[in-house]
Amino acid sequence: MEKSMNAKELIAKRYGKEGTKEREKFREDAFSCYFGEIIKNRRKELHN
């Protein structure tokens, strides 16, 4: 039976360990997406 992964292990496996260029790129992209959604939702609120 395969051991289940926690979120930190899954992210490290997919995007590299903390401190690597790949992990930093993932973090920057994730923050961009997150803040983009916040801005999009706020704009929707203001136009309704």
C-alpha positions as CSV (number, residue, x, y, z in Angstrom):
1,M,0.0,0.0,0.0
2,E,1.3,3.5,-0.9
3,K,1.8,6.1,1.8
4,S,-0.4,9.2,1.3
5,M,1.3,12.5,0.9
6,N,0.5,15.7,2.7
7,A,0.3,19.1,0.9
8,K,3.9,20.1,1.6
9,E,5.2,16.8,0.2
10,L,3.0,17.0,-2.9
11,I,4.1,20.6,-3.6
12,A,7.7,19.7,-3.1
13,K,7.4,16.8,-5.5
14,R,5.6,18.8,-8.2
15,Y,7.4,22.1,-7.9
16,G,10.7,21.5,-6.2
17,K,12.0,22.0,-2.7
18,E,11.8,25.3,-1.0
19,G,14.5,27.7,-2.1
20,T,14.8,26.3,-5.6
21,K,14.1,28.4,-8.7
22,E,11.2,26.1,-9.7
23,R,9.6,26.5,-6.3
24,E,10.0,30.3,-6.4
25,K,8.4,30.5,-9.8
26,F,5.5,28.4,-8.6
27,R,5.1,30.7,-5.6
28,E,5.1,33.8,-7.7
29,D,2.6,32.4,-10.2
30,A,0.3,31.3,-7.3
31,F,0.4,34.7,-5.7
32,S,-0.3,36.4,-9.1
33,C,-3.3,34.1,-9.6
34,Y,-4.6,34.6,-6.1
35,F,-4.4,38.4,-6.2
36,G,-5.8,38.4,-9.7
37,E,-8.9,36.6,-8.4
38,I,-9.2,39.1,-5.6
39,I,-9.0,42.1,-8.0
40,K,-11.5,40.4,-10.4
41,N,-14.0,39.8,-7.6
42,R,-13.7,43.3,-6.3
43,R,-14.3,44.8,-9.7
44,K,-17.4,42.6,-10.1
45,E,-18.6,43.9,-6.7
46,L,-18.1,47.5,-7.7
47,H,-19.9,47.2,-11.0
48,N,-23.1,45.6,-9.6
